[in-house]
Structures are given as C-alpha cells and as structure tokens.
Amino acid sequence: MTDQLQHPHEPHIEILKGHPSDQELAALIAVLGSISGPPPPPAPEPARWGLPVDKLRYPVFSWQRITLQELTHMRR
C-alpha cells in the first residue's frame, strides 16, 4: 500500500503535440471507452441432462441405481 502512495499514477494517454481543450479530451476518452465494449458474458454452466449415467435403467427401488448415479455425478 505504501508503494502505491509514493509512486504517482502514470497517465494512459499522453499529449505529444498541440493543446487540446478539455472537451476534445473528453470526446476522445468517450470514443476510446466505447470501442472496448462491455465485458463478455460468463459461460453458461453445462447442462446435466443427457449424461450417459442417466440412461441406465435400474428399477426405482434398486440400491445400485441410487449409488451409481450419486457416485458418477460426484466424480464430475
């Protein structure tokens, strides 16, 4: 934290020639800011339907069905 306080922030844009007004600088910054666009949306979570383990057809009351599905889903 003390290093940040001792060293001033370096500018991102440096004017090398001419004397632009504050309005011209504001317009330039607005244009450059609009070019970047919004951040990309987060990737959707993969759907859990259609997993091969779900295609196994054990009877509803079978202990194998419950155990195998729970173990397989926990591994992923």
MIFI-284013 format. One line per field, with one value per residue: residue number from 1; x, y, z of N, C-alpha, C in turn. Coordinates in steps of 0.2 Angstrom, whole numbers. Atoms other than C-alpha are relative to their C-alpha. Layout:
! MIFI-284013
n	[NUM/...] .
n.c1	[X/...] .
n.c2	[Y/...] .
n.c3	[Z/...] .
ca.c1	[X/...] .
ca.c2	[Y/...] .
ca.c3	[Z/...] .
c.c1	[X/...] .
c.c2	[Y/...] .
c.c3	[Z/...] .
//
This chain:
! MIFI-284013
n	[1/2/3/4/5/6/7/8/9/10/11/12/13/14/15/16/17/18/19/20/21/22/23/24/25/26/27/28/29/30/31/32/33/34/35/36/37/38/39/40/41/42/43/44/45/46/47/48/49/50/51/52/53/54/55/56/57/58/59/60/61/62/63/64/65/66/67/68/69/70/71/72/73/74/75/76] .
n.c1	[4/-4/-3/5/0/-6/-1/7/3/-2/6/1/0/-5/0/-7/0/6/3/7/4/2/5/-2/-3/6/3/-4/1/7/0/-4/3/6/-2/-2/6/1/-4/4/4/-4/2/5/-1/2/6/-1/4/-4/-6/0/2/7/4/0/7/1/6/0/-1/-6/-6/-6/1/-1/-7/-4/1/-3/-8/-2/1/-5/-6/0] .
n.c2	[-6/-6/-1/-4/-6/-4/0/-2/4/-2/-1/5/-4/-5/-5/-2/-6/-4/-1/2/-3/5/3/5/6/4/3/6/5/3/5/5/5/3/5/6/4/3/6/5/3/6/6/4/7/5/4/6/5/4/4/7/4/-1/4/6/1/5/-1/-5/2/4/-3/-1/-6/-6/-1/-2/-7/-5/0/-2/-7/-3/1/-5] .
n.c3	[0/-1/7/4/-2/1/7/3/6/6/4/6/6/0/5/3/4/0/-6/1/-5/-5/3/5/-4/-3/6/2/-5/1/6/-2/-5/3/5/-3/0/-6/-1/3/-5/-2/4/-3/-3/4/-2/-3/2/6/-2/1/-6/-1/4/-3/-2/-6/-3/-4/-7/-1/-4/5/4/-4/-1/6/2/-4/1/6/0/-5/3/5] .
ca.c1	[0/14/22/6/6/24/23/10/-1/6/-6/-13/-14/0/-2/14/9/-4/-15/-32/-46/-54/-69/-59/-50/-67/-73/-58/-59/-78/-74/-60/-70/-85/-74/-69/-87/-94/-85/-91/-105/-99/-100/-116/-115/-115/-132/-133/-147/-141/-127/-123/-126/-144/-148/-145/-162/-162/-178/-183/-181/-164/-149/-137/-146/-145/-127/-121/-129/-123/-105/-105/-112/-100/-85/-89] .
ca.c2	[0/12/9/15/30/35/32/43/35/36/43/31/45/57/73/75/89/103/109/100/108/98/95/87/76/71/67/56/47/44/36/26/19/15/5/-8/-13/-22/-37/-54/-63/-78/-95/-105/-120/-136/-145/-160/-169/-182/-189/-207/-212/-206/-218/-233/-241/-249/-251/-236/-245/-253/-248/-249/-235/-223/-227/-227/-211/-202/-208/-204/-186/-183/-188/-174] .
ca.c3	[0/4/-14/-22/-12/-15/-34/-44/-57/-74/-87/-101/-114/-117/-127/-138/-149/-149/-135/-135/-125/-110/-121/-135/-122/-115/-133/-136/-120/-123/-140/-134/-120/-131/-143/-130/-127/-112/-104/-112/-103/-92/-100/-96/-85/-94/-94/-83/-93/-106/-96/-100/-82/-83/-97/-86/-82/-65/-56/-45/-29/-33/-22/-37/-47/-32/-28/-46/-50/-35/-37/-55/-53/-38/-49/-62] .
c.c1	[4/4/-4/0/6/0/-7/-2/2/-6/0/0/5/-1/7/0/-7/-3/-8/-4/-3/-6/2/3/-6/-3/4/0/-7/1/4/-3/-6/3/1/-6/-1/4/-5/-4/4/-3/-6/3/-2/-7/1/-5/4/6/-1/-3/-8/-4/0/-7/0/-7/1/2/7/6/6/-2/2/7/4/-1/3/7/2/0/5/7/1/1] .
c.c2	[6/1/4/7/5/1/3/-4/3/0/-6/4/6/4/2/6/4/1/-1/3/-6/-3/-5/-6/-4/-4/-6/-6/-4/-5/-6/-5/-4/-6/-7/-4/-3/-7/-6/-3/-7/-6/-4/-6/-5/-4/-7/-6/-3/-3/-7/-4/0/-5/-7/-1/-5/2/6/-1/-4/5/2/6/6/1/2/7/5/0/3/8/3/0/6/7] .
c.c3	[0/-7/-4/2/-2/-8/-3/-6/-6/-5/-6/-6/1/-6/-2/-4/0/7/0/6/5/-4/-6/3/2/-6/-2/5/0/-6/1/5/-3/-5/4/1/7/1/-3/6/3/-4/4/3/-4/3/3/-3/-6/2/-1/6/1/-5/3/3/5/3/5/7/1/3/-5/-4/4/1/-6/-2/4/0/-6/0/5/-3/-5/3] .
//
